[in-house]
Amino acid sequence: MFQIARYGWTQVSLRRIGAWGPSFALLVLTLGGPAPTAAQQTAKIELKTISFTPGGFIPERFTCKGADVSPALTWTDPPAGTQSFAIIEDDPDAPSGVFVHWLIYGLPAASRRLSEGISGNDQMPDGSRQGTNDFSRTGYSGPCPPPGKPHRYFIRLYALDVKLDLRPAATRRELDAAMRGHLLAQAELMGRFRR
């Protein structure tokens, strides 16, 4: 397993295909977010929203063309040992590369939901914190792609085995580094938007 690019990982394996002779091997690449731990590969958690249909188009209310409010999220019980949650929303189709729209971390282990339209404060009443997105703002900034093809927007929930000691308004790079090696499970939603 090797770290690649800014936010991803890849696992590389060679598999011999016996029917085609001993000299032939198949190269297998798997791409994703932060590298999963052994526990994460078996742990299950589900992320849901009533704000849009997963895989469908995100209503303008949650984008720069509307009120630009954060979507409502709920999730199922995490694996044993979960100490906190983090949420990241990003757009991998942005012209400049992966573009971060939302970072929230330090969500208490007892949390199972986020209401629609949470404030942009970097410090939340429940102790969670919001990071700085790629608009250089704290909190949620919704989809706002250039005109053209639809972009995909991924919202990922991470169950962590630690309470992150991370300052408010942290960057994606800082959050990724703080989470490394502490993932117990993750879940994701994807919605699309075009202008």
Stockholm file with secondary structure:
# STOCKHOLM 1.0

chainA/1-195         MFQIARYGWTQVSLRRIGAWGPSFALLVLTLGGPAPTAAQQTAKIELKTISFTPGGFIPERFTCKGADVSPALTWTDPPAGTQSFAIIEDDPDAPSGVFVHWLIYGLPAASRRLSEGISGNDQMPDGSRQGTNDFSRTGYSGPCPPPGKPHRYFIRLYALDVKLDLRPAATRRELDAAMRGHLLAQAELMGRFRR
#=GR chainA/1-195 SS CEEETTTEEEEEEEEECGGGCTTCEEEEEEEESSCCCTTTTTCCCCEECSSSCTTSBCCGGGSTTTTCCCCCEEECCCCTTCCEEEEEEEETTSTTSCEEEEEEEEEETTCCEECTTCCCCSBCTTSCEECBCTTSCBSCCCCCCCSSSCEEEEEEEEEESSCCCCCTTCCHHHHHHHHTTCEEEEEEEEEEECC
#=GC SS_cons         CEEETTTEEEEEEEEECGGGCTTCEEEEEEEESSCCCTTTTTCCCCEECSSSCTTSBCCGGGSTTTTCCCCCEEECCCCTTCCEEEEEEEETTSTTSCEEEEEEEEEETTCCEECTTCCCCSBCTTSCEECBCTTSCBSCCCCCCCSSSCEEEEEEEEEESSCCCCCTTCCHHHHHHHHTTCEEEEEEEEEEECC
//
